[in-house]
Amino acid sequence: MNLLLVDDEIAMLHIMEKAIDWKKKGIQKVFTAYNTDLARDIISSSKIDLVICDIEMPKENGLSLIQWIQDMYPEIINIILTGYPDFNYARSAISLGVYRYLLKPIAFDELEETIASAVEKLEEYKTKNKPEADPEIADAVNTIKKYLESHYSEVITRKKIEELVHLNQDHINREFKKQTGYTLMEYVQHYRILMAKKMLRETTLSISEISIRIGYDSPAYFSKIFKKQTERTPLEYRAAKAKG
């Protein structure tokens, strides 16, 4: 995923660019722009997934840029920054569908939490809306995805997958990886963690109960896998989401 930082304060751009280990947050490349014209050029010529934009800028404010992004690239997630806790700004931002509204001076732990949450939302969207290729290991891949998403809490066997689409696993894995970016087992693990996050956010189930529901007999192993993928334990993740 790629991020664009937009702020007319060049020093602030450099601080945001360097202060966070973006790759650990799932961001592969960080672009910077010190005005809205440059931001438009970057968005038009590069694949941008997230935009963090200051509101108060000369010539044109950030809300105008966000409106343009929403019209032209509605799949981009927008986060805005402002030095003024003005309700009118917040109301305008909400009406534009802005994902989060952050106040300057930036608390970097809050920025990191916001980025992690936005990346998670994008991953969930991309998992469900992955573009498909050739109609025929598109059909096979879609069949397998639906099966995995319906049976992720069970033991997934090679034999069952092969029987499902009448193809050998080496071929299945190759096509599945090409179309989804995951091997079969990586996808099962990825989907299990997505479901675990949902349960941690939306239920009061214990870690042990969630572990069993997503297919892990050992809560300790589940916690290890969860932390490896999210950099938090399940309890830390739940606590962060409870704070908002």
Buried (B, 14 or more C-beta within 10 A) or exposed (E): BBBBBBBBBEEBBEBBBEEBEBEEBBBEBBBBBBBBEBBBEBBEEEEBBBBBBBBBBEEBBBBBBBBBBBEEBEEBBBBBBBEEEEEEBBEBBEEBEBBBBBEBEBEEEBBBBBBBBBBBEBBEEBBEEBEEEEEEBBEBBBBBBEBBBEEBBEEBEEEEBBEBBEBEEEEBBEBBBEBBEBBBEBBBBBBBBBBBBEBBEEEEBEBEEBBBBBBBEEBEEBBEBBBEBBBBBBEBBBEBBEEE
